[in-house]
């Protein structure tokens, strides 16, 4: 046994095989998931810090006794409930152990109901402890979201709020976003902020799997299920048990596979190919797509029932072109990280380069920007198409404030013009993209002689 199963609620340790069997049956008949061991050797190392169960152990055992086990478990997790089984002569030891942190002790012979009552109370205490831990960790981790999902645009602020809200619930999530927008980053954040953080995070790109192997990869297969199936294979869903499965490019799955996925999501069971056994799953599924699944369903390319099953908690990642000056923040973040990684001095962006970054449409989104920042950090020039069509910025006239003012004015006009060219369509959306009040933006549009009329948008005189 490499690790105590996360589904185990009671770990029973007693060297008396008859008593161990009787107590195991009592716990099992009460609906509790129990694992039993004949000795305590190596037990502490096999229990994870946030294991959700309790330990029931005899005191008198060869090798490591119950008191030594208590000390080891207390050193690892002082809030893990440990119940000790004692003989009549061990009661003083048990009292001493409770002072040291044991949850309870049961003196032989004891009634089954006494054992069940103590175990259930201990499980309630353990559940409360873990809930409090999760809450504290979630509150702390939410502050790190800004480091994972860099940006101060209204769209990114909303996204971080939504992730914080969805992380704590167990609902499946559908992430919508263009290629390179950061769908896996969001999925990992949801997993790491959830109570499943200690379980596996399994990511699979459905679009990268050949049609001939996709079912085997996802659902697994039994030996002999098909030609070449020389041994049993555990599928990704089963492998993710107790954690999160991230399924990217779900729109690329065949209709046959979609049927099986729908059943899995509804019943939380999986059958390996060639097998008859239904395997219960405790997983959270986070699916992602770059397509409009509703439109795909209307066209018959995606099952409508699966779309509605997935669309319970949709989470949209804004494209980089919708995030205003986040492009500059992200570029600086990635360039600094690359400089540090390669041991190179940091480079400063010139005003014309900053304007170019804001004006570029970023069809590859954050992934494209990260590659550009990496090249910049290595001392390479930005791509020529990145610098095209950027209004020249006047050179600074040394000794004259007018040169500085002209440069600031030209840079401001260039930034607003770049966003205006992305056809936001209304003053409100343009103001949100630039992160300024609508009244301020209205005044600046007049000041620089810019207008929505050229792109067919609403009038800048309309402050809504």
GUGUDO-233668 format. One record per atom (N, C-alpha, C): x, y, z. Coordinates in steps of 0.2 Angstrom, whole numbers, padded with zeros to 4 digits, always signed. Layout:
GUGUDO-233668
XYZ...
END
This chain:
GUGUDO-233668
+0004-0006+0000+0000+0000+0000+0004+0006+0000+0004+0010-0005+0009+0016-0006+0006+0022-0003-0001+0022-0002-0004+0028+0001-0011+0026+0003-0014+0029+0009-0020+0027+0011-0025+0030+0006-0030+0026+0004-0035+0028-0001-0039+0034+0002-0040+0039-0003-0043+0046+0000-0050+0044+0001-0053+0039-0001-0060+0037+0000-0061+0034+0007-0056+0031+0010-0056+0028+0016-0058+0033+0022-0063+0031+0025-0065+0035+0031-0062+0033+0038-0061+0026+0038-0058+0024+0045-0052+0019+0043-0047+0021+0046-0041+0016+0046-0040+0013+0052-0041+0006+0052-0041+0002+0058-0035-0002+0059-0031-0001+0065-0025-0005+0066-0026-0009+0072-0025-0016+0071-0025-0020+0077-0022-0027+0075-0017-0029+0080-0014-0035+0078-0018-0042+0079-0024-0041+0083-0028-0047+0084-0033-0048+0078-0031-0053+0074-0035-0054+0068-0043-0054+0069-0045-0058+0074-0052-0059+0075-0055-0052+0077-0052-0048+0082-0055-0042+0083-0055-0037+0077-0050-0037+0073-0049-0033+0068-0055-0034+0063-0056-0041+0062-0061-0043+0057-0068-0041+0060-0069-0042+0066-0076-0040+0069-0077-0032+0069-0072-0028+0070-0073-0021+0070-0074-0019+0063-0070-0022+0058-0071-0020+0051-0078-0021+0049-0081-0027+0051-0088-0028+0049-0092-0023+0052-0091-0022+0058-0096-0017+0061-0096-0010+0058-0090-0008+0056-0089-0001+0053-0092-0002+0045-0091-0007+0042-0093-0008+0035-0101-0008+0035-0104-0012+0040-0111-0013+0040-0114-0006+0041-0111-0001+0045-0113+0005+0046-0113+0010+0040-0110+0007+0035-0109+0012+0029-0103+0016+0028-0098+0014+0032-0092+0017+0033-0086+0014+0028-0082+0017+0025-0077+0014+0021-0071+0013+0025-0069+0007+0027-0064+0005+0031-0058+0001+0028-0052+0003+0030-0046-0001+0028-0043-0003+0035-0041-0009+0035-0038-0012+0041-0031-0015+0040-0027-0014+0045-0020-0016+0045-0018-0020+0051-0013-0024+0051-0011-0028+0057-0006-0025+0061-0002-0020+0058+0003-0016+0062+0003-0009+0059+0007-0005+0063+0007+0002+0062+0013+0004+0058+0017+0000+0056+0023+0001+0052+0022+0005+0046+0025+0011+0046+0025+0016+0040+0018+0019+0039+0013+0018+0043+0007+0021+0042+0007+0029+0042+0011+0032+0046+0011+0039+0046+0013+0042+0039+0018+0039+0036+0021+0041+0030+0016+0040+0024+0011+0036+0025+0006+0034+0020-0001+0038+0020-0001+0043+0025-0007+0047+0026-0006+0054+0024-0009+0056+0019-0008+0063+0017-0011+0068+0022-0008+0074+0021-0010+0079+0026-0017+0081+0027-0021+0081+0021-0028+0082+0021-0032+0076+0020-0030+0070+0022-0034+0064+0022-0040+0065+0026-0046+0064+0023-0052+0065+0027-0055+0060+0032-0051+0055+0034-0053+0050+0038-0050+0051+0045-0052+0045+0049-0049+0045+0056-0046+0038+0057-0041+0038+0062-0038+0032+0064-0040+0029+0070-0041+0022+0070-0043+0018+0076-0038+0013+0077-0034+0014+0083-0028+0009+0084-0028+0006+0091-0026+0000+0091-0025-0003+0098-0019+0000+0101-0018+0000+0107-0012+0003+0110-0006-0002+0110-0008-0008+0113-0003-0014+0113-0002-0017+0107+0003-0016+0103+0005-0019+0097+0012-0020+0097+0015-0026+0093+0022-0027+0092+0025-0021+0088+0031-0020+0088+0034-0015+0084+0032-0008+0086+0028-0004+0082+0026+0003+0084+0019+0002+0087+0019+0004+0094+0012+0003+0097+0008+0010+0096+0002+0010+0099-0003+0015+0097+0000+0022+0100+0003+0022+0105+0006+0029+0108+0011+0031+0103+0016+0027+0100+0021+0029+0096+0018+0032+0089+0012+0028+0087+0009+0030+0081+0006+0037+0082+0003+0038+0088+0000+0044+0089+0005+0050+0089+0011+0049+0091+0016+0054+0091+0018+0056+0084+0018+0050+0080+0020+0051+0073+0015+0055+0069+0008+0053+0070+0003+0056+0067+0002+0064+0069+0003+0065+0076+0003+0072+0078+0008+0076+0075+0014+0073+0074+0019+0077+0071+0018+0079+0064+0014+0075+0060+0012+0076+0053+0006+0080+0053+0001+0079+0057-0005+0083+0057-0009+0083+0064-0008+0088+0067-0010+0088+0074-0018+0088+0075-0021+0089+0069-0028+0089+0070-0032+0083+0067-0028+0078+0066-0030+0071+0063-0033+0067+0069-0040+0066+0070-0042+0062+0075-0040+0055+0076-0037+0053+0082-0035+0046+0083-0038+0043+0089-0042+0038+0088-0045+0034+0093-0041+0028+0095-0040+0027+0102-0036+0022+0104-0040+0017+0108-0039+0010+0106-0042+0004+0110-0038+0002+0115-0040+0001+0121-0036+0000+0127-0039-0006+0131-0034-0010+0134-0036-0015+0139-0037-0011+0145-0040-0015+0150-0041-0012+0157-0035-0009+0160-0029-0012+0159-0023-0009+0162-0020-0004+0158-0023-0002+0153-0020+0003+0148-0024+0010+0149-0029+0010+0153-0033+0016+0154-0028+0022+0156-0024+0022+0161-0020+0027+0163-0015+0030+0156-0013+0025+0152-0009+0027+0146-0014+0031+0141-0020+0028+0141-0025+0031+0136-0026+0038+0138-0027+0040+0145-0029+0046+0148-0023+0051+0146-0017+0048+0147-0011+0052+0145-0010+0053+0138-0013+0049+0134-0013+0050+0126-0018+0055+0124-0023+0055+0128-0028+0061+0126-0026+0067+0128-0022+0068+0133-0019+0074+0135-0014+0076+0130-0011+0071+0126-0006+0073+0121-0009+0074+0114-0016+0073+0114-0019+0075+0108-0024+0069+0105-0024+0063+0108-0029+0058+0105-0036+0061+0106-0040+0059+0101-0047+0061+0101-0051+0057+0106-0050+0051+0107-0055+0047+0112-0051+0040+0113-0054+0037+0118-0051+0030+0119-0057+0025+0121-0057+0019+0119-0062+0014+0120-0059+0008+0124-0062+0007+0130-0059+0002+0134-0063-0005+0133-0059-0010+0131-0061-0017+0130-0065-0020+0136-0070-0023+0135-0074-0024+0129-0079-0018+0129-0080-0016+0123-0084-0010+0121-0090-0012+0117-0096-0009+0117-0101-0010+0113-0100-0007+0106-0103-0010+0101-0102-0008+0094-0104-0001+0093-0110+0001+0096-0113+0007+0096-0108+0013+0098-0104+0011+0104-0099+0016+0106-0094+0017+0101-0092+0012+0098-0087+0013+0093-0089+0017+0087-0095+0016+0085-0098+0020+0079-0100+0027+0081-0102+0028+0087-0103+0035+0089-0097+0039+0090-0092+0036+0092-0085+0040+0093-0082+0041+0086-0083+0036+0081-0080+0037+0075-0084+0042+0071-0090+0042+0071-0094+0047+0068-0093+0054+0070-0092+0055+0077-0091+0062+0080-0084+0064+0077-0079+0059+0077-0073+0061+0075-0073+0063+0067-0077+0059+0063-0077+0061+0056-0080+0068+0055-0085+0070+0059-0088+0076+0059-0083+0082+0061-0079+0080+0066-0073+0085+0068-0068+0086+0062-0067+0080+0059-0062+0080+0054-0064+0084+0048-0071+0083+0046-0074+0087+0041-0074+0094+0042-0075+0096+0048-0075+0104+0050-0068+0106+0049-0063+0103+0052-0056+0105+0051-0054+0106+0044-0056+0101+0040-0054+0102+0033-0057+0107+0029-0064+0108+0031-0067+0114+0028-0064+0120+0030-0062+0121+0036-0059+0127+0038-0052+0128+0034-0049+0123+0034-0042+0123+0030-0043+0125+0023-0048+0122+0020-0050+0124+0013-0051+0131+0012-0056+0134+0017-0058+0141+0016-0052+0145+0017-0047+0144+0022-0041+0148+0023-0037+0148+0017-0036+0142+0014-0031+0141+0009-0034+0145+0002-0041+0144+0002-0044+0148-0004-0044+0155-0004-0044+0158+0003-0044+0165+0003-0037+0167+0002-0032+0163+0004-0025+0165+0002-0023+0164-0005-0026+0159-0008-0024+0158-0015-0028+0163-0020-0033+0165-0018-0037+0170-0022-0032+0176-0023-0028+0178-0018-0023+0183-0019-0018+0182-0025-0017+0175-0026-0012+0173-0030-0015+0173-0037-0021+0173-0038-0024+0173-0045-0022+0179-0049-0020+0184-0046-0018+0190-0050-0011+0189-0053-0007+0184-0050-0001+0182-0052-0001+0177-0058-0006+0173-0057-0007+0168-0063-0011+0171-0069-0016+0175-0067-0020+0178-0073-0019+0186-0072-0013+0188-0076-0011+0195-0075-0016+0199-0079-0017+0205-0076-0022+0210-0080-0026+0213-0075-0027+0220-0077-0032+0224-0073-0038+0227-0077-0039+0224-0083-0045+0226-0087-0051+0223-0083-0057+0227-0084-0063+0225-0081-0064+0217-0083-0063+0215-0089-0064+0208-0091-0060+0203-0087-0054+0205-0085-0050+0200-0081-0052+0201-0074-0054+0206-0071-0056+0207-0064-0062+0202-0064-0067+0203-0068-0073+0198-0068-0071+0191-0068-0066+0189-0073-0064+0182-0073-0062+0180-0067-0057+0184-0063-0054+0181-0057-0060+0180-0052-0065+0185-0052-0070+0184-0047-0074+0178-0048-0076+0176-0055-0079+0170-0057-0076+0164-0055-0069+0164-0056-0065+0158-0054-0065+0157-0046-0065+0163-0043-0065+0162-0035-0072+0159-0033-0077+0161-0036-0084+0159-0034-0085+0151-0036-0082+0150-0042-0084+0143-0045-0079+0138-0042-0073+0140-0040-0068+0135-0037-0071+0131-0031-0075+0134-0027-0077+0131-0021-0083+0126-0021-0086+0126-0027-0091+0122-0028-0089+0116-0033-0093+0111-0033-0091+0105-0036-0094+0104-0043-0097+0109-0046-0100+0109-0052-0095+0108-0058-0097+0104-0063-0093+0104-0069-0093+0111-0072-0088+0113-0076-0087+0120-0079-0085+0119-0086-0088+0124-0090-0087+0124-0097-0083+0131-0098-0077+0130-0101-0073+0136-0102-0073+0138-0110-0075+0144-0111-0075+0146-0118-0069+0151-0119-0066+0150-0125-0060+0155-0126-0057+0153-0132-0054+0158-0136-0050+0157-0142-0044+0153-0140-0041+0151-0146-0034+0147-0145-0029+0152-0142-0026+0149-0137-0020+0153-0134-0022+0158-0129-0029+0158-0127-0031+0163-0122-0030+0161-0115-0028+0155-0114-0026+0153-0107-0031+0148-0104-0034+0144-0108-0040+0139-0105-0037+0134-0100-0031+0132-0101-0028+0127-0096-0026+0130-0090-0024+0137-0090-0022+0140-0085-0028+0142-0080-0033+0143-0083-0039+0144-0079-0042+0138-0076-0041+0132-0080-0043+0126-0077-0039+0124-0071-0033+0125-0072-0028+0123-0066-0030+0127-0060-0031+0134-0061-0033+0138-0056-0039+0136-0052-0044+0134-0056-0050+0131-0053-0049+0125-0049-0044+0120-0051-0042+0114-0048-0039+0116-0041-0034+0120-0042-0029+0122-0036-0033+0126-0031-0038+0129-0032-0042+0133-0027-0048+0129-0024-0049+0123-0027-0054+0119-0025-0052+0114-0019-0057+0110-0016-0055+0105-0011-0052+0099-0014-0052+0099-0021-0048+0093-0024-0041+0094-0026-0038+0100-0023-0032+0102-0025-0026+0096-0023-0028+0092-0019-0023+0087-0017-0024+0080-0022-0029+0080-0026-0031+0075-0030-0027+0076-0037-0028+0072-0042-0024+0073-0048-0028+0078-0052-0024+0081-0056-0026+0086-0062-0024+0083-0068-0029+0080-0072-0027+0076-0078-0029+0081-0084-0025+0083-0088-0027+0087-0094-0026+0083-0101-0031+0083-0105-0031+0079-0111-0034+0084-0117-0031+0084-0122-0033+0088-0128-0036+0083-0133-0043+0083-0133-0047+0078-0137-0045+0079-0144-0043+0085-0146-0042+0087-0153-0035+0084-0156-0031+0082-0151-0025+0079-0153-0025+0071-0153-0030+0068-0151-0031+0061-0151-0034+0058-0157-0031+0053-0160-0033+0050-0166-0040+0047-0164-0045+0047-0169-0051+0044-0168-0051+0037-0166-0046+0033-0168-0045+0026-0166-0044+0025-0159-0041+0030-0156-0038+0028-0149-0042+0033-0144-0046+0037-0146-0049+0042-0141-0053+0039-0135-0057+0033-0137-0061+0030-0132-0057+0026-0127-0052+0023-0130-0047+0019-0125-0044+0024-0121-0042+0030-0123-0038+0035-0119-0043+0038-0114-0049+0039-0115-0053+0042-0111-0056+0037-0106-0059+0032-0108-0062+0027-0104-0058+0021-0102-0053+0019-0105-0049+0014-0104-0051+0007-0107-0048+0002-0107-0050-0004-0110-0047-0010-0106-0051-0016-0107-0049-0022-0104-0044-0026-0109-0040-0031-0106-0036-0035-0110-0040-0038-0115-0038-0038-0122-0042-0042-0127-0048-0038-0130-0049-0032-0127-0055-0028-0130-0055-0027-0137-0049-0027-0140-0048-0026-0147-0041-0028-0149-0040-0029-0156-0033-0031-0158-0028-0026-0155-0023-0029-0152-0018-0025-0149-0018-0023-0142-0024-0025-0139-0025-0023-0132-0023-0029-0128-0016-0029-0127-0013-0034-0124-0013-0034-0116-0015-0029-0113-0016-0028-0106-0021-0023-0104-0024-0023-0098-0029-0018-0096-0026-0011-0096-0030-0006-0098-0027+0001-0098-0032+0005-0094-0030+0009-0089-0034+0014-0085-0035+0020-0089-0041+0022-0091-0042+0028-0095-0041+0034-0091-0041+0040-0094-0040+0046-0091-0045+0048-0086-0052+0047-0087-0057+0048-0082-0056+0044-0076-0054+0038-0076-0053+0034-0070-0047+0036-0067-0042+0038-0071-0035+0040-0068-0036+0047-0064-0041+0051-0066-0042+0057-0062-0047+0056-0056-0049+0050-0054-0053+0049-0049-0051+0053-0043-0055+0057-0039-0053+0060-0033-0051+0067-0035-0050+0069-0041-0047+0075-0043-0051+0079-0049-0048+0081-0054-0051+0085-0059-0048+0083-0066-0053+0082-0071-0051+0081-0078-0052+0087-0082-0047+0089-0085-0048+0095-0090-0048+0092-0097-0053+0093-0101-0054+0090-0107-0055+0096-0112-0049+0097-0116-0049+0103-0120-0051+0101-0127-0053+0106-0131-0056+0105-0138-0061+0100-0138-0066+0100-0134-0071+0095-0133-0076+0095-0140-0075+0101-0144-0079+0101-0150-0077+0096-0155-0071+0093-0154-0068+0089-0159-0070+0082-0158-0073+0080-0152-0075+0073-0151-0081+0071-0156-0081+0065-0158-0086+0062-0162-0092+0061-0158-0098+0061-0162-0104+0060-0159-0105+0054-0155-0102+0049-0157-0102+0042-0153-0099+0043-0146-0093+0047-0146-0089+0048-0140-0093+0053-0135-0097+0057-0139-0101+0062-0135-0106+0059-0131-0109+0053-0134-0114+0050-0130-0112+0046-0124-0106+0044-0124-0103+0040-0118-0101+0046-0113-0098+0051-0116-0097+0057-0111-0103+0059-0107-0108+0060-0111-0115+0062-0108-0117+0057-0102-0116+0051-0104-0118+0046-0099-0114+0046-0093-0107+0047-0094-0102+0048-0088-0104+0054-0084-0105+0060-0087-0107+0066-0083-0113+0065-0079-0118+0061-0082-0125+0061-0078-0124+0055-0073-0121+0050-0074-0121+0044-0069-0115+0044-0065-0109+0047-0067-0103+0047-0063-0100+0040-0063-0101+0036-0068-0098+0029-0069-0095+0029-0075-0090+0024-0076-0086+0023-0082-0086+0015-0083-0086+0013-0089-0085+0006-0091-0079+0006-0096-0074+0002-0094-0069+0001-0099-0071-0003-0105-0068-0001-0111-0070-0005-0117-0068-0012-0116-0073-0016-0118-0073-0023-0117-0074-0026-0110-0076-0022-0106-0078-0024-0099-0085-0022-0098-0088-0025-0092-0095-0025-0090-0095-0021-0083-0090-0020-0080-0090-0017-0073-0091-0010-0074-0095-0007-0070-0096+0000-0069-0092+0003-0063-0088+0007-0065-0083+0010-0060-0085+0017-0058-0087+0018-0051-0089+0024-0049-0084+0029-0049-0085+0035-0051-0080+0041-0051-0082+0046-0047-0077+0049-0044-0078+0055-0040-0073+0060-0043-0076+0064-0048-0071+0068-0052-0075+0075-0054-0071+0080-0055-0074+0086-0058-0072+0087-0065-0076+0088-0070-0074+0088-0077-0075+0096-0079-0069+0098-0081-0069+0105-0084-0067+0104-0091-0072+0106-0095-0072+0105-0103-0070+0112-0106-0067+0112-0111-0065+0119-0114-0066+0118-0122-0068+0124-0125-0069+0124-0132-0068+0131-0135-0066+0131-0141-0064+0138-0144-0070+0139-0149-0075+0135-0150-0081+0135-0154-0087+0137-0150-0092+0140-0154-0099+0141-0151-0102+0134-0151-0103+0131-0145-0106+0124-0145-0113+0124-0147-0117+0130-0145-0124+0130-0147-0125+0130-0154-0120+0134-0158-0121+0134-0165-0119+0127-0168-0114+0124-0165-0112+0117-0167-0118+0112-0166-0121+0113-0161-0127+0109-0160-0133+0110-0165-0134+0116-0166-0139+0118-0171-0137+0115-0178-0131+0115-0179-0128+0112-0186-0128+0104-0186-0129+0101-0180-0129+0094-0180-0122+0091-0178-0117+0096-0177-0110+0093-0176-0108+0092-0168-0113+0094-0164-0112+0093-0157-0119+0091-0154-0119+0087-0149-0125+0085-0146-0128+0090-0142-0134+0092-0143-0138+0097-0139-0138+0095-0132-0140+0089-0130-0141+0087-0123-0134+0088-0120-0128+0086-0123-0122+0087-0120-0120+0094-0119-0122+0098-0124-0121+0105-0123-0124+0108-0117-0131+0106-0116-0134+0109-0110-0132+0106-0104-0129+0100-0104-0127+0097-0098-0120+0100-0096-0116+0102-0101-0110+0106-0099-0110+0113-0098-0116+0116-0100-0116+0123-0100-0119+0126-0093-0119+0122-0088-0121+0124-0081-0118+0130-0079-0111+0129-0079-0107+0134-0076-0102+0137-0082-0104+0141-0086-0099+0143-0092-0095+0148-0089-0089+0148-0092-0083+0153-0090-0080+0156-0096-0081+0162-0098-0078+0164-0104-0071+0168-0103-0066+0166-0106-0060+0170-0106-0060+0175-0111-0059+0181-0110-0058+0186-0115-0052+0186-0119-0053+0187-0126-0047+0187-0130-0043+0193-0128-0037+0193-0130-0032+0198-0128-0033+0205-0131-0036+0205-0137-0038+0211-0140-0044+0215-0136-0047+0211-0132-0053+0214-0128-0050+0217-0121-0044+0216-0120-0041+0217-0113-0037+0224-0112-0037+0228-0118-0034+0235-0117-0027+0234-0115-0025+0238-0110-0018+0238-0108-0015+0232-0105-0019+0227-0104-0017+0221-0101-0011+0218-0105-0011+0220-0112-0006+0217-0116+0001+0220-0114+0001+0226-0112+0007+0228-0109+0010+0225-0103+0005+0224-0098+0006+0221-0092+0009+0214-0093+0005+0210-0097+0007+0203-0099+0014+0203-0102+0015+0207-0107+0022+0207-0110+0027+0209-0105+0026+0214-0101+0032+0215-0096+0033+0209-0091+0027+0206-0089+0028+0200-0085+0031+0194-0088+0030+0193-0094+0033+0187-0098+0040+0189-0100+0042+0195-0101+0048+0197-0103+0053+0197-0097+0050+0199-0091+0054+0199-0085+0056+0192-0083+0051+0188-0084+0052+0181-0082+0057+0177-0087+0057+0179-0093+0061+0176-0098+0069+0179-0097+0069+0185-0095+0076+0188-0094+0079+0185-0088+0075+0184-0082+0077+0180-0076+0079+0173-0078+0075+0170-0082+0077+0163-0083+0083+0162-0087+0084+0167-0092+0090+0166-0096+0096+0170-0093+0095+0173-0087+0101+0177-0084+0103+0183-0088+0098+0187-0091+0099+0192-0096+0097+0199-0092+0100+0204-0094+0097+0211-0091+0090+0212-0094+0086+0215-0090+0079+0217-0093+0080+0223-0098+0075+0223-0103+0075+0228-0108+0069+0232-0107+0069+0238-0109+0064+0243-0109+0061+0244-0115+0054+0244-0115+0050+0245-0122+0050+0253-0123+0051+0254-0130+0051+0261-0132+0044+0263-0133+0042+0269-0133+0035+0271-0134+0032+0269-0140+0035+0268-0145+0033+0266-0152+0031+0258-0151+0035+0255-0147+0034+0248-0146+0028+0246-0142+0027+0251-0137+0021+0250-0132+0015+0251-0136+0015+0256-0141+0009+0257-0145+0008+0252-0150+0013+0249-0152+0013+0243-0157+0009+0237-0153+0012+0236-0147+0009+0230-0143+0001+0231-0142-0001+0237-0141-0008+0238-0139-0012+0238-0146-0009+0240-0151-0012+0240-0158-0013+0233-0161-0008+0229-0160-0008+0222-0163-0015+0218-0161-0018+0215-0166-0024+0211-0164-0023+0205-0160-0017+0202-0160-0015+0196-0156-0020+0190-0158-0020+0188-0164-0024+0182-0166-0022+0176-0162-0016+0176-0160-0014+0170-0156-0015+0171-0148-0017+0177-0146-0019+0178-0139-0013+0178-0135-0013+0176-0129-0008+0176-0124-0002+0172-0126-0003+0166-0129+0002+0162-0131+0007+0166-0136+0003+0169-0141+0007+0173-0146+0011+0179-0142+0008+0182-0138+0011+0188-0134+0017+0185-0130+0016+0179-0127+0022+0176-0123+0028+0175-0127+0027+0172-0133+0032+0171-0138+0036+0177-0140+0032+0182-0141+0035+0189-0143+0039+0192-0137+0036+0191-0131+0040+0193-0125+0047+0189-0124+0047+0183-0126+0053+0179-0125+0058+0181-0130+0056+0182-0136+0060+0185-0142+0063+0192-0140+0059+0196-0137+0061+0203-0135+0066+0202-0129+0065+0198-0124+0070+0197-0119+0077+0194-0121+0076+0190-0127+0083+0188-0129+0087+0193-0134+0084+0199-0134+0087+0204-0138+0085+0204-0145+0080+0200-0147+0078+0200-0154+0073+0206-0155+0072+0208-0161+0067+0213-0163+0060+0210-0163+0055+0215-0161+0048+0213-0162+0047+0211-0169+0042+0207-0171+0040+0206-0178+0038+0212-0181+0040+0212-0188+0039+0218-0192+0031+0219-0192+0027+0214-0193+0020+0215-0193+0017+0218-0187+0021+0217-0181+0019+0220-0175+0020+0227-0175+0025+0230-0179+0026+0237-0179+0023+0241-0185+0019+0237-0189+0017+0240-0195+0011+0245-0193+0010+0250-0197+0004+0254-0196+0004+0258-0189+0009+0259-0186+0010+0262-0180+0011+0270-0181+0007+0274-0178+0009+0281-0179+0015+0283-0176+0020+0287-0180+0026+0288-0177+0026+0293-0171+0030+0292-0166+0030+0296-0160+0035+0302-0161+0033+0308-0160+0038+0313-0161+0044+0312-0156+0050+0314-0159+0056+0313-0154+0056+0318-0149+0059+0317-0143+0059+0322-0138+0064+0327-0140+0062+0333-0139+0066+0339-0141+0069+0341-0134+0076+0340-0133+0079+0341-0127+0079+0349-0126+0078+0350-0119+0077+0357-0117+0071+0360-0118+0066+0357-0121+0059+0360-0122+0054+0355-0119+0049+0358-0115+0043+0354-0113+0039+0353-0118+0039+0357-0124+0034+0355-0129+0035+0349-0132+0042+0346-0133+0043+0340-0135+0041+0334-0131+0041+0335-0125+0038+0330-0120+0031+0330-0121+0028+0336-0121+0020+0336-0121+0018+0333-0128+0021+0334-0133+0020+0331-0140+0020+0324-0140+0025+0321-0136+0026+0314-0136+0021+0311-0132+0019+0314-0126+0014+0311-0122+0007+0311-0126+0006+0317-0129-0001+0318-0133-0001+0313-0139+0004+0312-0142+0004+0307-0148+0004+0300-0146+0007+0298-0140+0006+0291-0137-0001+0290-0135-0004+0295-0132-0011+0294-0129-0016+0293-0135-0015+0297-0140-0019+0297-0146-0018+0290-0150-0012+0288-0150-0010+0281-0153-0014+0276-0149-0014+0276-0143-0017+0270-0139-0025+0270-0140-0028+0276-0140-0035+0277-0141-0037+0275-0148-0033+0277-0152-0034+0275-0159-0034+0268-0161-0029+0265-0157-0028+0257-0158-0034+0254-0156-0037+0256-0150-0043+0253-0147-0049+0254-0151-0049+0260-0154-0055+0262-0158-0055+0258-0164-0049+0256-0167-0049+0252-0173-0051+0245-0172-0052+0243-0166-0054+0236-0164-0062+0236-0164-0065+0241-0166-0073+0242-0167-0076+0239-0160-0075+0243-0155-0079+0241-0149-0086+0243-0150-0088+0248-0154-0095+0249-0155-0099+0254-0151-0096+0255-0145-0099+0260-0140-0094+0263-0136-0096+0269-0133-0091+0272-0129-0090+0268-0122-0095+0265-0120-0094+0261-0114-0089+0255-0115-0090+0251-0120-0085+0246-0121-0078+0248-0122-0077+0254-0126-0071+0257-0127-0068+0259-0120-0072+0262-0116-0069+0265-0110-0067+0259-0105-0071+0254-0105-0069+0248-0101-0062+0245-0104-0062+0244-0110-0055+0242-0113-0049+0246-0111-0050+0252-0111-0045+0257-0109-0044+0258-0102-0049+0256-0098-0049+0257-0091-0049+0264-0089-0053+0268-0092-0054+0275-0090-0062+0277-0090-0064+0282-0086-0071+0284-0086-0074+0286-0092-0080+0285-0094-0083+0286-0100-0082+0294-0102-0084+0298-0096-0083+0305-0097-0076+0308-0099-0071+0304-0096-0064+0306-0098-0063+0304-0105-0065+0298-0107-0064+0296-0114-0067+0300-0119-0073+0302-0117-0077+0307-0122-0073+0313-0123-0071+0316-0118-0067+0322-0119-0060+0321-0123-0057+0315-0122-0051+0314-0125-0052+0313-0133-0058+0309-0134-0060+0308-0141-0060+0315-0145-0064+0320-0141-0065+0327-0144-0058+0330-0145-0054+0329-0140-0047+0333-0140-0043+0330-0146-0043+0324-0147-0039+0321-0152-0042+0321-0159-0048+0323-0160-0052+0323-0166-0053+0316-0168-0055+0311-0163-0056+0304-0165-0064+0303-0165-0067+0299-0169-0074+0298-0169-0075+0291-0171-0081+0288-0168-0084+0282-0170-0087+0282-0177-0088+0287-0180-0092+0288-0186-0088+0283-0192-0081+0284-0192-0078+0280-0197-0078+0273-0196-0080+0270-0191-0081+0263-0190-0088+0261-0189-0093+0265-0190-0100+0264-0190-0102+0262-0183-0099+0265-0177-0101+0264-0171-0106+0269-0168-0108+0269-0162-0112+0274-0159-0109+0280-0158-0112+0285-0158-0109+0292-0157-0106+0293-0150-0100+0296-0150-0096+0297-0144-0100+0302-0140-0105+0306-0142-0109+0310-0138-0114+0306-0134-0115+0300-0135-0119+0296-0131-0115+0293-0126-0115+0295-0120-0111+0293-0114-0113+0286-0112-0118+0283-0114-0120+0276-0113-0116+0271-0118
END
